[in-house]
């Protein structure tokens, strides 16, 4: 069965400062985090990559990663743009950024016709997570919903940055390992050995083993049938004060679960996440990749 890896690489990355964080060189031969994700995905059995990018980074993107990957896998591009909205809508005055991860994935509806995984471009997930997602897409272990999806579930303590707060999808699962809800939670960080976050002004704590989503989903093409009308509804509900509001992929998945339209199998992994939420994260990422190479997880030259 053909399976596709969809990589969301259109983020502006304002917290990263100058430059395009998805294209920062991390490996010993100029590899970026996406190289390692694609390497792991290809090894797991994915045979196509779709890059979601912005038009203004297309030239650099192709030179740094796209053209190289096209020599070993089938590659397609789709473009996320603030103006890519249904007929009858207009971009609110003052809005400068695209509409979030839900809109990004919606851009793939004309090129993705097979089961697919979705990941962030600047997150390292590890080989185990790609293997779990691929195998579940090829041979689903459940069929109880109109839509049957899956998600890589990471332990919160394995997904934090030493350089500031992060946003994670806090998950609730049932005894069968099915996702019951996912809530995008901001401001999560480790302070004096405790994981804390802010919930509408109330300081709360979380356990390091709490299951979280890192935007690594296993979906099927019929997901677009739900994504498109929900994006339209999102735009209909936008108010003038909501010009920065985003259409989040996890929110759509959660809606489908609450409406009892979808089942989402949570595939738990002990993998250690790392990424470049902040520019100060880069040295740790470089060191982590170097350690994985020394342990034999990756070759020194990834694509030779």
C-alpha positions as semicolon CSV with decimal commas, in nm:
position;residue;x (nm);y (nm);z (nm)
1;X;0,000;0,000;0,000
2;X;0,123;0,347;-0,086
3;X;0,160;0,584;0,208
4;X;0,253;0,953;0,210
5;X;0,442;1,170;0,455
6;X;0,303;1,525;0,472
7;X;0,546;1,778;0,621
8;X;0,418;2,114;0,742
9;X;0,702;2,355;0,661
10;X;0,519;2,683;0,602
11;X;0,548;2,825;0,954
12;X;0,694;3,173;0,977
13;X;0,871;3,086;1,302
14;X;0,862;3,427;1,471
15;X;1,006;3,292;1,798
16;X;1,309;3,165;1,610
17;X;1,425;3,512;1,513
18;X;1,587;3,584;1,179
19;X;1,606;3,311;0,918
20;X;1,392;3,009;0,837
21;X;1,418;2,760;1,121
22;X;1,299;2,462;0,913
23;X;1,612;2,502;0,699
24;X;1,873;2,534;0,975
25;X;2,161;2,290;0,927
26;X;2,184;2,043;1,216
27;X;2,373;1,734;1,092
28;X;2,746;1,695;1,019
29;X;2,693;1,727;0,644
30;X;2,439;2,006;0,650
31;X;2,137;1,784;0,719
32;X;1,830;1,954;0,860
33;X;1,575;1,799;1,098
34;X;1,350;1,714;0,803
35;X;1,624;1,495;0,657
36;X;1,613;1,271;0,963
37;X;1,234;1,258;0,962
38;X;1,229;1,163;0,595
39;X;1,503;0,905;0,651
40;X;1,301;0,745;0,933
41;X;0,976;0,762;0,735
42;X;1,130;0,604;0,425
43;X;1,278;0,326;0,638
44;X;0,934;0,269;0,795
45;X;0,775;0,228;0,451
46;X;0,647;0,569;0,341
47;X;0,713;0,616;-0,030
48;X;0,599;0,973;-0,104
49;X;0,661;1,313;0,055
50;X;0,439;1,620;0,025
51;X;0,595;1,945;0,145
52;X;0,363;2,223;0,258
53;X;0,559;2,545;0,213
54;X;0,521;2,915;0,139
55;X;0,596;3,046;-0,208
56;X;0,854;3,290;-0,072
57;X;1,077;3,010;0,061
58;X;1,035;2,778;-0,238
59;X;1,373;2,850;-0,399
60;X;1,574;2,803;-0,078
61;X;1,366;2,506;0,026
62;X;1,424;2,316;-0,296
63;X;1,796;2,393;-0,297
64;X;1,849;2,287;0,065
65;X;1,623;1,981;0,091
66;X;1,358;1,929;-0,176
67;X;1,575;1,855;-0,478
68;X;1,788;1,615;-0,276
69;X;1,487;1,420;-0,150
70;X;1,336;1,409;-0,499
71;X;1,626;1,188;-0,606
72;X;1,520;0,910;-0,366
73;X;1,143;0,952;-0,319
74;X;0,838;1,086;-0,498
75;X;0,806;1,453;-0,396
76;X;0,518;1,698;-0,435
77;X;0,467;2,056;-0,316
78;X;0,160;2,244;-0,200
79;X;0,153;2,606;-0,089
80;X;-0,007;2,756;0,218
81;X;-0,113;3,114;0,172
82;X;-0,323;3,354;0,374
83;X;-0,540;3,413;0,067
84;X;-0,619;3,044;0,009
85;X;-0,971;3,066;0,147
86;X;-1,314;2,973;0,007
87;X;-1,493;3,201;-0,236
88;X;-1,694;3,470;-0,062
89;X;-1,445;3,529;0,218
90;X;-1,175;3,793;0,245
91;X;-0,865;3,826;0,460
92;X;-0,941;4,045;0,764
93;X;-0,759;4,375;0,780
94;X;-0,442;4,338;0,984
95;X;-0,407;3,962;0,937
96;X;-0,054;3,872;0,822
97;X;-0,012;3,497;0,885
98;X;-0,180;3,193;0,723
99;X;-0,461;3,017;0,906
100;X;-0,281;2,741;1,096
101;X;-0,217;2,369;1,071
102;X;-0,571;2,280;0,967
103;X;-0,552;2,504;0,661
104;X;-0,202;2,373;0,587
105;X;-0,321;2,012;0,565
106;X;-0,628;2,117;0,364
107;X;-0,391;2,242;0,091
108;X;-0,303;1,875;0,026
109;X;-0,652;1,760;-0,073
110;X;-0,579;1,748;-0,446
111;X;-0,246;1,563;-0,421
112;X;-0,290;1,316;-0,133
113;X;-0,512;1,019;-0,225
114;X;-0,367;0,755;0,008
115;X;-0,325;0,709;0,386
116;X;-0,086;0,973;0,515
117;X;0,109;1,090;0,818
118;X;0,135;1,457;0,911
119;X;0,435;1,603;1,094
120;X;0,592;1,939;1,175
121;X;0,905;2,025;0,978
122;X;1,107;2,141;1,277
123;X;1,034;1,851;1,516
124;X;1,240;1,534;1,554
125;X;1,014;1,237;1,630
126;X;1,238;0,930;1,613
127;X;1,223;0,610;1,409
128;X;0,983;0,426;1,642
129;X;0,706;0,681;1,595
130;X;0,722;0,660;1,214
131;X;0,714;0,281;1,225
132;X;0,411;0,280;1,456
133;X;0,218;0,527;1,241
134;X;0,301;0,354;0,913
135;X;0,205;0,008;1,034
136;X;-0,125;0,136;1,175
137;X;-0,209;0,309;0,847
138;X;-0,136;-0,005;0,646
139;X;-0,315;-0,245;0,883
140;X;-0,554;-0,054;1,113
141;X;-0,613;-0,215;1,450
142;X;-0,959;-0,061;1,487
143;X;-1,261;0,017;1,270
144;X;-1,519;0,154;1,510
145;X;-1,566;0,500;1,363
146;X;-1,674;0,656;1,038
147;X;-1,315;0,777;1,027
148;X;-1,033;0,570;1,179
149;X;-0,714;0,761;1,247
150;X;-0,408;0,730;1,470
151;X;-0,166;0,952;1,655
152;X;0,183;0,921;1,801
153;X;0,158;0,981;2,175
154;X;0,470;1,121;2,342
155;X;0,543;1,161;2,712
156;X;0,526;1,528;2,807
157;X;0,857;1,514;2,995
158;X;1,029;1,405;2,672
159;X;0,903;1,703;2,474
160;X;1,007;2,014;2,666
161;X;1,255;2,286;2,572
162;X;1,518;2,414;2,815
163;X;1,484;2,760;2,662
164;X;1,123;2,854;2,719
165;X;0,759;2,751;2,720
166;X;0,605;2,525;2,454
167;X;0,258;2,438;2,327
168;X;0,148;2,074;2,341
169;X;-0,175;1,886;2,279
170;X;-0,265;1,734;2,618
171;X;-0,438;1,402;2,554
172;X;-0,691;1,194;2,743
173;X;-0,712;0,827;2,642
174;X;-0,936;0,539;2,746
175;X;-0,840;0,188;2,854
176;X;-0,839;0,070;2,493
177;X;-0,579;0,331;2,400
178;X;-0,824;0,546;2,206
179;X;-0,805;0,923;2,217
180;X;-1,096;1,074;2,409
181;X;-0,989;1,436;2,383
182;X;-0,693;1,655;2,292
183;X;-0,654;2,012;2,417
184;X;-0,395;2,252;2,277
185;X;-0,222;2,385;2,588
186;X;0,019;2,678;2,584
187;X;0,288;2,798;2,820
188;X;0,416;2,456;2,929
189;X;0,763;2,459;3,085
190;X;0,974;2,299;3,357
191;X;1,029;2,529;3,656
192;X;1,232;2,409;3,955
193;X;1,179;2,049;3,853
194;X;0,800;2,086;3,811
195;X;0,614;2,093;3,481
196;X;0,377;2,388;3,493
197;X;0,141;2,566;3,258
198;X;-0,108;2,850;3,268
199;X;-0,480;2,777;3,229
200;X;-0,678;3,100;3,200
201;X;-0,476;3,261;3,477
202;X;-0,455;2,953;3,700
203;X;-0,112;2,797;3,745
204;X;-0,140;2,420;3,702
205;X;0,106;2,131;3,707
206;X;0,135;1,824;3,484
207;X;0,297;1,484;3,521
208;X;0,601;1,407;3,307
209;X;0,429;1,090;3,176
210;X;0,121;1,279;3,055
211;X;0,043;1,179;2,696
212;X;0,077;1,465;2,448
213;X;0,035;1,516;2,078
214;X;0,329;1,656;1,881
215;X;0,118;1,700;1,566
216;X;0,213;1,355;1,436
217;X;-0,110;1,215;1,298
218;X;-0,200;0,919;1,082
219;X;-0,498;1,012;0,863
220;X;-0,692;0,890;0,560
221;X;-0,799;1,092;0,253
222;X;-1,162;1,111;0,368
223;X;-1,039;1,347;0,642
224;X;-1,046;1,623;0,378
225;X;-1,425;1,575;0,351
226;X;-1,451;1,704;0,708
227;X;-1,165;1,951;0,704
228;X;-1,297;2,166;0,420
229;X;-1,645;2,251;0,558
230;X;-1,503;2,301;0,909
231;X;-1,256;2,556;0,773
232;X;-1,546;2,739;0,611
233;X;-1,732;2,737;0,944
234;X;-1,418;2,865;1,119
235;X;-1,400;3,160;0,879
236;X;-1,770;3,234;0,922
237;X;-1,719;3,266;1,297
238;X;-1,416;3,498;1,280
239;X;-1,471;3,829;1,459
240;X;-1,265;4,148;1,414
241;X;-1,078;4,078;1,738
242;X;-0,990;3,726;1,616
243;X;-0,749;3,830;1,340
244;X;-0,472;3,612;1,487
245;X;-0,692;3,307;1,553
246;X;-0,576;2,984;1,387
247;X;-0,754;2,678;1,249
248;X;-0,578;2,401;1,441
249;X;-0,557;2,044;1,312
250;X;-0,590;1,889;1,663
251;X;-0,908;2,091;1,724
252;X;-1,068;1,937;1,415
253;X;-0,968;1,587;1,524
254;X;-1,109;1,652;1,871
255;X;-1,438;1,774;1,723
256;X;-1,472;1,454;1,521
257;X;-1,409;1,247;1,834
258;X;-1,666;1,440;2,040
259;X;-1,920;1,405;1,758
260;X;-1,850;1,028;1,759
261;X;-1,747;1,037;1,395
262;X;-1,385;0,932;1,442
263;X;-1,177;0,688;1,641
264;X;-0,812;0,778;1,698
265;X;-0,570;0,510;1,815
266;X;-0,293;0,653;2,034
267;X;0,038;0,484;1,958
268;X;0,257;0,551;2,259
269;X;0,629;0,599;2,215
270;X;0,911;0,657;2,462
271;X;1,100;0,848;2,196
272;X;1,279;1,169;2,295
273;X;1,156;1,470;2,100
274;X;1,379;1,757;2,013
275;X;1,330;2,058;1,793
276;X;1,397;2,427;1,739
277;X;1,113;2,611;1,906
278;X;1,374;2,870;2,005
279;X;1,702;2,962;1,836
280;X;1,882;2,865;2,158
281;X;1,761;2,507;2,105
282;X;1,995;2,455;1,809
283;X;2,314;2,350;1,998
284;X;2,120;2,081;2,187
285;X;1,969;1,950;1,864
286;X;2,311;1,934;1,698
287;X;2,454;1,747;1,999
288;X;2,158;1,506;2,008
289;X;2,202;1,418;1,642
290;X;2,573;1,369;1,693
291;X;2,499;1,128;1,980
292;X;2,255;0,929;1,766
293;X;2,518;0,900;1,493
294;X;2,777;0,777;1,743
295;X;2,526;0,519;1,868
296;X;2,476;0,389;1,515
297;X;2,116;0,506;1,480
298;X;2,204;0,719;1,176
299;X;2,497;0,707;0,935
300;X;2,747;0,993;0,937
301;X;2,638;1,092;0,588
302;X;2,264;1,040;0,580
303;X;2,200;1,013;0,207
304;X;2,527;0,878;0,069
